[in-house]
Amino acid sequence: MRSEKMRRIGRVCAGLGLMAGAIALCGAGDAAGDKPKFTVKEVMEKAHKGKTSLAKTAIDGKATKEELTQLLEFYQSMAMQKPEKGDLADWNARNKALVGSTQEMLDGDKAGLPAYKKAVDCKACHKLHKED
């Protein structure tokens, strides 16, 4: 009888631990550390605007580690936010692709650049997620 109670308590604790881990991975929470450092507008202006933008430099395969680190920080910040319009799941998938491919480039993975070029589809993203 006592051992059955201990097993049940163990299962409950394990379940609570899994739930806490899932919440942490999803970025849920209200702590100050959970707030994005940059707005989506700031990310677009600082990372994508102009012919010499960080994104263009990365697309050309000429971004330094520092520039890739900055891009990663921008994209992580953007991923913490909700889109102005459109499907949240699509927004999350697009941000995941940006963050993942940027991290791959930063890690020196050759698959990162083609993935990044595919992920940086401004027109498609703006059509679905930017208010007119």
C-alpha positions as CSV (number, residue, x, y, z in Angstrom):
1,M,0.0,0.0,0.0
2,R,2.7,2.4,1.0
3,S,4.8,1.7,-2.1
4,E,1.8,2.3,-4.4
5,K,1.4,5.8,-2.8
6,M,5.1,6.5,-3.3
7,R,4.9,5.5,-7.0
8,R,1.8,7.7,-7.5
9,I,3.6,10.6,-5.9
10,G,6.6,9.9,-8.1
11,R,4.4,10.0,-11.2
12,V,2.8,13.2,-10.2
13,C,6.2,14.8,-9.5
14,A,7.5,13.6,-12.8
15,G,4.4,15.0,-14.6
16,L,4.8,18.3,-12.9
17,G,8.5,18.4,-13.9
18,L,7.6,17.7,-17.5
19,M,5.0,20.4,-17.5
20,A,7.4,22.9,-16.0
21,G,10.0,22.1,-18.7
22,A,7.4,22.5,-21.5
23,I,6.4,25.9,-20.1
24,A,10.0,27.0,-20.0
25,L,10.7,25.8,-23.5
26,C,7.6,27.6,-24.9
27,G,8.8,30.8,-23.4
28,A,5.8,31.2,-21.1
29,G,6.1,33.4,-18.1
30,D,5.9,37.0,-17.0
31,A,9.5,37.5,-15.7
32,A,11.3,40.6,-17.0
33,G,13.8,38.3,-18.7
34,D,10.9,37.0,-20.9
35,K,10.3,40.4,-22.6
36,P,11.8,40.8,-26.1
37,K,14.7,43.2,-26.3
38,F,13.6,44.5,-29.7
39,T,10.2,45.2,-31.3
40,V,9.5,43.6,-34.7
41,K,9.8,47.0,-36.2
42,E,13.2,47.5,-34.7
43,V,14.3,44.1,-36.0
44,M,13.2,44.9,-39.5
45,E,14.9,48.3,-39.5
46,K,18.1,47.1,-37.9
47,A,18.5,43.7,-39.6
48,H,16.7,43.8,-42.9
49,K,16.5,47.4,-44.1
50,G,18.8,48.5,-46.9
51,K,21.2,46.9,-49.4
52,T,23.9,46.7,-46.8
53,S,21.7,45.2,-44.0
54,L,22.8,42.4,-41.7
55,A,20.5,40.0,-43.5
56,K,21.9,40.9,-46.9
57,T,25.4,40.4,-45.5
58,A,24.4,37.0,-44.2
59,I,22.7,36.0,-47.5
60,D,25.9,36.9,-49.3
61,G,27.8,34.5,-46.9
62,K,29.9,37.4,-45.6
63,A,28.5,37.9,-42.1
64,T,31.0,37.8,-39.2
65,K,30.4,35.9,-36.0
66,E,29.5,39.2,-34.3
67,E,27.0,40.0,-37.1
68,L,25.4,36.6,-36.9
69,T,25.2,36.8,-33.1
70,Q,23.4,40.2,-33.5
71,L,21.0,38.7,-36.1
72,L,20.3,35.7,-33.8
73,E,19.5,38.1,-31.0
74,F,17.1,40.1,-33.3
75,Y,15.3,36.9,-34.4
76,Q,15.0,35.5,-30.9
77,S,13.5,38.8,-29.9
78,M,11.0,38.7,-32.8
79,A,10.1,35.1,-32.1
80,M,8.9,36.1,-28.6
81,Q,6.2,38.4,-30.0
82,K,2.9,37.9,-31.8
83,P,2.3,38.8,-35.4
84,E,0.2,41.9,-36.2
85,K,-2.1,39.5,-38.1
86,G,-2.3,36.0,-39.4
87,D,-1.8,32.5,-38.0
88,L,0.4,32.3,-34.9
89,A,1.6,28.8,-35.8
90,D,2.9,30.0,-39.2
91,W,4.5,33.0,-37.5
92,N,6.2,30.6,-35.0
93,A,7.4,28.3,-37.8
94,R,8.9,31.2,-39.8
95,N,10.7,32.5,-36.7
96,K,11.9,29.0,-35.8
97,A,13.4,28.8,-39.3
98,L,15.1,32.1,-38.9
99,V,16.5,31.4,-35.5
100,G,17.6,27.9,-36.4
101,S,19.3,28.7,-39.7
102,T,21.1,31.7,-38.1
103,Q,22.3,29.5,-35.3
104,E,23.5,26.9,-37.8
105,M,25.5,29.6,-39.6
106,L,26.9,30.8,-36.3
107,D,27.9,27.2,-35.5
108,G,29.7,26.9,-38.9
109,D,27.1,24.4,-40.3
110,K,27.1,24.6,-44.1
111,A,23.4,23.8,-44.2
112,G,22.7,27.1,-42.4
113,L,23.2,29.4,-45.3
114,P,20.7,27.7,-47.8
115,A,18.2,27.3,-44.9
116,Y,18.6,31.0,-44.1
117,K,18.1,32.1,-47.7
118,K,14.9,30.1,-47.7
119,A,13.8,31.5,-44.3
120,V,14.3,35.1,-45.2
121,D,11.3,35.6,-47.4
122,C,10.2,39.1,-46.5
123,K,7.4,39.4,-49.0
124,A,5.7,36.2,-48.0
125,C,6.0,36.9,-44.3
126,H,4.8,40.5,-44.6
127,K,1.8,39.4,-46.8
128,L,0.7,37.0,-44.0
129,H,1.7,38.9,-40.8
130,K,2.1,42.6,-41.3
131,E,-0.9,45.0,-41.0
132,D,-1.5,47.0,-44.2
